[in-house]
Amino acid sequence: MSRALAERGYLVTLIAPESSDDALVRMSTWNAQLGQARRMQRLALALRAALAERADIYHFHDPELIPVGLMLKVLRPSAAIVYDVHEDYPAMMQVKYWIPKPLRPLLAQAASLANTAAGVCLDGIVVADPHVQHDFQHVARHKAIVYYNFPTLSVFAPETPEIPVAQADLVYIGGMSERAGIFVLLDALALLARQGRTPSVRLAGYTDGAVGLAAIHQGIAQRGLRHQVELHGRMPHTQVPAWIRSGCIGLVMLQPIAKFMKNIPTKLFEYWACGLPVIASDLPPMRPFLTEGTNGLRFDPTSAPDLARTIDWLVHHPEKGKMMGQCGQKQVQTAWNNDRQIEGLIDLYGQICRR
């Protein structure tokens, strides 16, 4: 988003704990301090950094920064303040492993109230999904737009024209937990192994802390899958395209919990951007994009046997999978990318500034 705006003539300054090496985007001089500060100190520093910029438009992404956005509206009433809602944050509070279960409903309610305050008081709301936009219907109907978490084409452009040699049948990037369907996948692989079929798998991403990582390692070992499952941790976003291209089929195993009944997973489009067919959970947010048999296949997210059958079919029909991957890639290149939707964000900025 920042780069796309800069390419269109906006003077963009990034205020964040981690700086970017993008030559088109200016880094705030406060970023080093933000990176070293404690979590609560960052809010005060972020406010000071924002005020120092004297910008016409402030666009922030973290729900923890809603108090900063509200303060900016008071201290810089002529500036436009835009809140970017990437996720269904109230639903997220219900599944955060590090939040004690008795506190989760209270924090979910607090997140909902914070969203309402932002919708009422700020100038624009940008959401990643139509279902999340509905949450702002009563408080920000005329100042909310959908800006999908589509990939940036330049990031996913292949470095060389040669087609990379796949290192695994299946590849996954993202959260690795029960709610993300990791154990449904392991159960499906175990079912296939009992039939003498052992597709290779590469998994990368974050877990629910050390306990969550240990549970996954244990799940792999107990099912006898160590020889076919390769497990990695987080990786920089710049390495994601190469990781995805190391597989033949992209996986999305999200479970039918409240959050995933609204949010569309970014990885779905990243797989397609790299030319991979997708096997994905049959959940409402993905249905408008994943057409069965055209750019991927869907499965019952709670059924390991259904996932096993779907994997087995696609692994043994590589030409069909190649056609699905090429179809998804064309859809990303022509429609489902950041470059095609940035004008909608610029229009929102213009409407706000004209008020």
N, C-alpha and C positions, 0 to 999 in steps of 0.2 A: 504494500500500500504506500509506504513512504517513498520508495523509489518511483513508483508510477506517478505519484503527485509531483515529485521533483522533475521527472521527465516532461511534465506538462507545464513547467514554469513556476511552480510553487517553491518558495523558499522554505524548506523543511528542516526543522531541527529536532533531533531525537534526544529525548530525556529518558534515560534508562540506566540501570545498574551495569549493563553490559553494552559496550559500544559496538557499532557496526563498522566494517571497512568499506562501506559503499561510498564512493567518491562524490556521488550526487547529493548525499544527505549529510548535513552538518551535525556534528556531535556537540551536545551541550558541554560546557566547561565544568558542569557539576557532576558529570557521570562518574568520574573516579571516586568522588566522595559518596555517591549513592551506592557504588559497588562495595564500599568498605563499611557502610553504616549498618546498624541493626535494623530489624524490620520496622519498628515503630518510628525510629529516627528518620527513616526514608520518607515518611509522609511529610514531615516538616521540610526536609531538604527538597523534595519534589515541588512543594509549593513555592519555595524560594527560587528554585531553578526556573519554574514556569513564569513567575512574576518578573524575573530578570530578562526574559525574552521579549516581553511586551508584544506578544503575538496578536494577530487579528483573530485567529482560530486556534483553540486548544482541543486536541482530539486525544482522549485517554482510553486505555483498554482494561485496566485492572479494577475490579470492583472495590478493592481496598482504597482506591483513589477517589471514590465518590465524595468523601468529605473534602478532599482537595479541590475537586471540581466545583463543589458548592461554594467553597471559600473564594475560588477564582471568580465566580459569578458575582460575589459581593464586592470583591476588591477591584475587579476589572469588568464592570457592568457593560461596557461597550464591546467587549470581546465575545465571540461565539464559543460556547463550551459544548463539546460533543462527546457523548459516552458511547463506547463501542462494546456491545454485549456479546462476547464470543460464545457463551455457554448458558445453560439453564442453571444459574448459580444457586437458587433456592433448592433445586433438586440435588445439586452437587453436594450441598451441606449434609444431605441425608446419607451419603455413601462415603464421605471422607474417612479413611481408616484411622487417622490420627485424632479425630474428634470423638470424645467419649459419647457413647450412644445416647445417654440421657440428655446431652446438650444439643444433639443434632436437630430436633424439631425447633428448638428455640433459635438456633443460628439460621435455620432455614427461613423462619419467620423474619428474622432480622435482615437477611439478604433480600427478601421480598419487599420489606419496607424501604430498604435502601434503593432498590430499583424504582419504587414508586416515587420517592423523593427526587431521584435523578430525572424521571420522566416528567414530573411537574415543574421542576425548577430550571433544568438545563435546556439548551437551545435545540439539540438534536440527539436522536438515539439511532445508533446503527446496530442492527442485530444480524446474526449469522444464519438464522433459520426463520421461516414463516411462523412456525409454532411458537418461537420465543417472541416474535413480533406481536402475536396475539396477547401476550402477557402485558403489553404496554398499550393495548387498544383503548382503554378508558382514560389513560393519563397522557398519552403522547401520540394519539392517532395520526395527527397531521404533521408530525415532525420525526417520524421513524421510517427508516428504509431497511430493506434486506440487502446485506452485502455478504454473500456466501464466502466461506473459507475455501475458495478456489485456488489452485496453484498459480504461481507466476511462471509464465512460459519460459522466460530466460533462465530461471533456476533449474528447470527440468529439461532444457535442451541438451541432447547428448554431446559429450565432449569430442567424440570422434564419430565419423559416419559408420564405422564398423559395428555390427550387432554384437553386443557382449555375450560371452559364453556363460550360460546360466550355471550357477553353482548349487542350486537346489530346486526341487519341484515347487515348493511352497515358500512364500516369504510373508513376513508380518512386521509391521512397525507401529509402535504405540504402547498404550498402557497394557500391562500384563497382570491380570487379576481375575478373580472369579466373575466379577461383573462384566469384564471385557471378554469373557468366554474362553479363557485360556485352558481351563480344565475340560470344557466340552471338546476342544480341539485335541487335547491329550487322550481323552477317552476315544475319540474317533480314530486317532492314529493307532491306539491299542487294538481296536476292533479290526482295522485293516491288517495289522501285524499278524493277528491270529489267522488271517486268510492268506498269509504269505506275501502281503503287499506292504512295502516299506518306503513310501515317498519321503524324500529328504526335506527338512524344514529348517528355515532360518528365522529366529525370533529376535527382535531388538526393541528396547524401550525401557520404561520405568516400571517399578513394582511398588507394592504397598510396603515400602521399607524393607529392612533386613528379614523380617518375619515372612513377608510376602515372597521375597526372593527364595528363601529357604523352602517354602511350601511348593514353589514351582520346581525347584531342583528335586525335591522329594517325589513330586508327582511324576516327573520324567523317569526317575530311577525306579520307582515302584511299578511303572508300566513297562519297564524294559526298553525305553526309547532313547537311551543315551547315544547309541550309535547313529541315530538318524535325526536328532534334534540338536541344532546349534543355537546357543543362547548368548545374547549380547546385552549390554546395558544401553543407557542413553547414548545418543550420538548427535553431533552438531547437525543442524538442518542442511548444511552444505553437503553432508555425506549421505543424506537420505536418498537422493536419486540413484546413486551408485548401488546402495544397499538394495533398493527395490529391484533394480535391473539384474541383481544377482539371482533372482528367482524367476520362475515361469508363471506362477499364479499368485495373485495377491489375496490375502485373507482379511475378512472383517467378521468377527464372531460376537459382536456386542449382544448383551442379554436384554430382555424386555423389561428394564427398570425405567422409572419415570424420566430420568435424564435422557436416555437413549430413545425414548418415544418422542422426543422433540428435536434433539441435535443431530445434524448430518455429519458423519465422520469425515475429516479432511483427507484421511488416508485413502478413501474411496477414489477421489479424484487424482491423488498422487500416483496411485497404481496405474490408472488409465493414462496419465501424462507420460508414464514410462512405457506404455504399450502393453501392459499386462491385462489379461482377463481377471475378473474378480469373482470370488465366492463370498457372498455376504449374507448376513442375517436378514430374514424377511421381516423388516420393521418399517413402519409407515414413513419415516423421514427419507428412507433410501429408495422407496418404490418409484417416485417420479423420475429418478435418474437411472436406476438399474433395470433395464428391460430384459426379462428372462430369455436367455439364449441369444441375445443380440450383443450385449457388452459384458455379460457375466451370468452367473447363476445364483439363485437364492436358496436358502435352506431354513428349516425350522431351528431357531437359535437355541432351543432347549434340548434338541435331539442329536446326540452324538451319532446314532446310526444314520440319520439323514445327512449329516455333514460327511460322514465316511463315504456314503454312496456318491455324494456330489463330488468329493475330491477324487475318488476312484475313477468316475466317469471322465472328468476333465483331464486328469493326468493321462488317461489312455486315449484321449482324442485331442492330441496337440494341435492339429490343423484347425479344428473348431476353436480351440482356445486362442490360437494366433489371430483368427478372424475377429473374435470377440475383443481381443486386446487392441487390434487396429481400429475397430469401430469406436471403442471408448477413447482412444487417443485422438481420433479425429474430432469427436465431440468436445474434448477438452480444448483442442487447438482452435476450434471454430466458435465455441460458445462458453464452455465452463472454465473460464480463466479470469484472472484479475484484470487483465488488460481490457477485457470487454465490459467490465462492470464499473471501472473507475469513474466513468463519466457520470454515473448515477450519484456517486459520492460528491463529485464536483458540483453537480446540480443542487444537492442538499446544502452544500456550503454557500452557494449563491443565493438560495432562498433565504437562508438564515441571515446573511449579511444585508439583504434587501429589506428585512423586517424593520 
